[in-house]
Amino acid sequence: MSFAAPPSSIGALRRRHGFVVAALVIIVVGCATLTPQEQDTVADVQHFADGTATAYNLPQIRVTIEPATNLGIGGRYRQGNFYLNARTLGSGTPTALVAHELAHYVLGHEPMSGPSMAELQRAQELRELDANAKAVEILMRVRGMSETEAVRTMVTHLRRAQGVIACGGALAPGHRLPADEIANLIARFPDSAPLLAGIEESIPLDSRDPRDSAGALAAEKPTSRSAVAAIPVPVPVWKPGDTWTFCLQSPTGNGMYVWSVDREEMVEGVSHYVIKQGTREIFYRTADLAHTRETVNGAVVRQHSPSRIRYVWPLEVGKIWEQAFREDRPVDRRTTEWEDTVSVEGEETVGVPAGTFRTLKIAYRNTRTTAIRYEEWYAPELKNPVRIRERLDSGLQVRDLVAYRLQ
Ligand SMILES: [Zn+2]
């Protein structure tokens, strides 16, 4: 399984099948380019691989970390070796990805030859479906998960892959659409299917390739949602486990990130929600969602003084506020003074890959120049914006919601 891999050209498929020795592979295990946390993750992945080899009575399999620049493929298995992209180490063990690659090993999925590319492609697609199902068994036998937990782990992983495609990412070579792989997996574990209902509601499960139709996809969904429920809109209550997945498109590249509420924590005596985004933690004041600080691996990388007011509650059309604050970025040794005038401009219905939502459009302008620097479309129903448009020095950056789960 891999993310954002190149389209299934012969070259890509060959890399996938391992016909070609990848000259790009360099071994960086134990190398100083990995943080201590990433080295722990590598050790955990190797431990997982060793446990799997023991459980299935197979020779040990070696884990090799490939540089993050290598093709964007998350992981692959080839003849007794398991390659993992360094990019996947950022937020702990990529359990589902590792289980899937180990499943190829356990199932003996060695390079194939066939009479035609079409037949090879079909055979590879079936292998991927088998690997997803075997991964569930491995998660149960080696990681001690229940069947439902294991299926949920794989479905969550595939849902992210679906999000990547919704962001314009290419389908991983050899794979069917993630939505089809999810359907196949659930069909194989009917006992767990009813228990998965909660996580499926928010997945864009349309089986058509959403790469060139994300807008159409959203527009075709019935707009049965009510108007912005209550105006003025009150401050929302976030709960641990609330999760929003955004697709980010900017001049420097596209990507997807998952935002989830982890906990509440006191910062200088004031209660804050802590949002996790990989190794980054973002602190929003519980009372009004003002943005106070961000940390990466526990170190402060951004601090606002005073906290940046994102909203003045309750929200209603026509409301305007001003704020001056200082932004410190200690790692970059940069300090910026901001003076914003913010206005709730109106109600808008917005279609994003996650669906169509009633929103309030909020614009942040530079008070001195009146230039818009940041706009967002806040959906009260989802307790967060569904679209954010930001004018950066490098150009326009747009974030669209592709999936969500509210507790
Ligand atoms: Zn695979």
Boltz pocket constraint, residues with backbone or C-beta under 6 A from the ligand:
constraints:
  - pocket:
      binder: B
      contacts: [[A, 1], [A, 100], [A, 101], [A, 104], [A, 128], [A, 131]]
      max_distance: 6.0
